[in-house]
Amino acid sequence: MDDQGARIRVLCLHGKGTNSNVMTTTMRPLTRNLGSSIECHYLDGPVPCAPYHGIQQFFGDQPYFAWYDAPTRENLEEAYAYVLTYILSKGPGFFDGIMGFSQGAALAATLAIRHQDKLFRFAAFLCGGRPFDPATGQRYEHVPGERSGLAASPFELELEKDRGSRSVSIRRTSSIDRRNREIAPASASKALSASLYAIRIPTVHLIGLHDSAKAEGVKLMELCDPKLREAFEYDGGHCLPRRSTDVVELASLLRKASGLVVVA
């Protein structure tokens, strides 16, 4: 939706076994409510896969995608680099926020953890779960009272001068030792600062009360700063809300997280 009047740009990542067209359609009640205040950009995952259960009944035969198949370290790193490259191709500061559904939410959370201070002002996780760390292949875990010091990203963002304008490039700062299956940081790599919470930007969490992934959605929420997170539990499953009252509530939280609504 390239609306010139839009104020906030958000990158939207679909769930496994769907595609950008499916997400555009299922997001329509929400985007209609948001109007031109938030501009959504949809990206297809890089991995062709079987359609999500029952999705063909509504969307027919078309290509369906995932961000990764099995969450191996190699697959996670490729998915992470794929989306990061797309973000940077748009230029520094193009996206204000990131939003993901299901598997897309987990990947969005990885990007938020790694580069929240440089790429996004807010994030929204819709029926999502905890992200996998590309460095280890394991899900992030929040341990109450312990600081969540995370390994450095295998990619470092660099600001460069290009004919008088700023541009951003990716520089690999570590390599994967395939034998030992460990990340070997380069000397220029720096670990992320330790914090009690992995994600320290405003976040919105949509959790379906009848979603089989509800427990993972709660664990994802626990990775985020409680002072900056907003949760909406609605009477639904693993899908986006369509009831007008639910859509209005979710839209309101997105406006608040994005800064469109200033809270006194």
N, C-alpha and C positions, 0 to 999 in steps of 0.2 A: 504494500500500500504506500506508494510514494506521494503522499499528500504534502505539498509545499507548506501548508499551514501547521503541520505537526510540530510539536515542541520537543518531544522526547522520542529517541530512537531506541528500539529494543530488538535484540537478536533472539529469535525463537527457534528452539531445537525440539523436533518432534520425538515421539516415542518409537521404540523398536517395532518393526513390522508395519509402519505407516509411511508417511512422506510429508513434504511441505504442503502439498495440496490438501491432505487430510487435516493437518493442523490448522491451515487457513480456514477451512470450512467449520471445524469444531470450535474454533476461537471466535467465529463470527458474532455470536450474541455478545461476547465480551468486547470485541473491538467496536461494535456498533454503539455500545454504551460509552466507551472511552472517546468515541468520535475522533477528532483530529488532534486531541491532546497527546496521544501516544501513537507512534508510527511503528508498526511491527514488520520486521524483515525475516523471512522464513528461508531456511537452508535445508537442503536434502543431505541425509547421511551418505557416506561414501561406500557403504557395504550393501549390495543387493541381498534381500532375504525374503523368506516366506511372509505373507501378510499376517498381521495380528489376527487372532481368532475372531471370526465373524465380520471382519472389516470389509471383506469383498462383497458381502451382502449389500452394503451401502455404497461402496466406491468402485465396485467392479474390478475388471482386469486392468491393472496398470502397474508400473514398477513400484515396489515397496523396498524400504531401506532401513538400515540400522546404523548406529555410530560405530559399533563393534559387535562381533559375534560373541565368542567366549571372551570373558574379561581377562585375557592374558596380558602380561606386561607389554608385549610387542603391540598387540591390538589396541590397548589403551593409549599407548604413546602415539600411535598413528592417528587415532581419532582426535586426540588432544591437539596434535600438531596441525591436523586438517582444519579444525575450527579456528585455531589461533591464527593460522595463515590467512584464512578468509577475513577474520576481524581486522587484521593489520593491512589487508589489501584495500580496505575502505579508508584507511588513514587514521592517524591518532585522534582520539576523542570522538570518532564518528558515532559509536554506540554509547548510550547512557546507561543501559541496563541489559541484562540477559535473563531469558525466561526459558524454562525447559519443562517438558512433560515426560514423566516416567524415566526411561533411559536417558532421554535428553536432559532431564533435571539433574541426574547424577553427573553427567558430563559438564553441565553448566556449573555445578557446584565445584568440580575440579578446577575449572577456569577461574571461578570466583576466589577459591582458596589461593591459587597460584599468583593471580595478577589483579586482585580486587582493587589495589591502590592505584593501578595504572590504566585499567580498562573499563571498569564499571563503577557506577555510583550506587546501584541497587541490583537485586536479583530476585527472581520469583521461581519457586519450585512447585510444580503442579503434579500431585500424585507421584512424588519422587521418592528416592531413597538415597542412602549415603553414597558418596562417590568412591570410586576406586583410586588409589594413589598409583599413577603410572610408574613410579619408582619401585614399588613393591608388589603391585598386583593385589593388595589387600584393601578392604574398605577402611576408610577413616573411622576412628573410634574416639568419642568424647569421654574422657574420664573426669568426673567431677573433682574439682580441686587441683587437678594437674594441668600444667601448661601444655598446650598442643604445639610443641616445636616440630615443624615438618621439614623434611629433606628439601633441598633446593630443587627448583624446576630444572629439567634437562634443557630448557630453553630460556634464554635471557633476552628481554626486550631492550633494544638499543634505539635511542633517539639520534637521528642523523640529520645533517644539513644537506638538502638537495635543491640546488638552484634557488637558494634563498627561502625555501619553505621547509617546514619540518616533516619528516617522514619517520616511520618506525620499521625496523627490520628485526628478524629473529636471528639470534646467534646461539648455536648449540654450545653449551658450557659443560656438557658431560657426555659420556658414552656408556652404552650398556655392555657389560661383560656377559656375553651370552652363555659362557661356560658356568660362571659363578652366579649368574642371574642377579647381579648387583649393579647399582648405579655408581660409577666412579667419577666423582665431581672433578672438574678442572679447577685449577688454582684460582681462576677469576670468579668461580661460583660462590654465592653466599647463601647460607641457610636462611629461611624465612624467620622473622622475629617470633619468639615464643609468645604465646598468648593463651589465656584460658579458653578462648574460642577461636576456631579456625577461620570463621567468616565474620568479618567485623564491619560489614556494610549493611544498610537496611535490607531486610529480606521479607518476602511474603511466602507463606506456606499454605497450599490448598491440600486438605486431607479429607478423603472420603470416609465416612463412618463405616461403610460397607466394602471398603477397598481391601483386598487381600494384602496389599503392600502398606497398609496403614502403619504398622509397627516401624517399618523402615522410614516412613515419612516423619514419624516422631523423632527417630534417631537423627535424621538429617537436620531437623529443627534444632536439636540439642548441640549441633556443631556451630550454631549461629548465636551471636551476642543477644541475650534475652532483652536487652534494652533497645535493640534495634529491629527485632523480629516481630512479625504479625502473623498469627495463625488463624485460618478459617476452616473449621470442621463443618462439613455439610452432609446432608442426608443423601449420599450418593456412593458410587463405587469407583472403579478405576477409569474415570472419564471426567471430562470438563462439565461444569454445571450448565444447565439450560433454563432452569426456572428463574424467572425475572428477579425475584428477591435475592437469590444466591448470586446471580450475575452482578447485581447492583453492589452487593457487599464486597465481592472480589474486586470489582472495578474501583471501589472506594479505597481499598487497601493498597492497590497498585498506585493510585494517585498519591497517596500518602507516602509510600516508600520512594517514589520517584521524585518527590519534592514539589509536585504540582499543588499539593495541599499543605500549607504551613500550619503546623500544630503549635499552639501557644504553650 
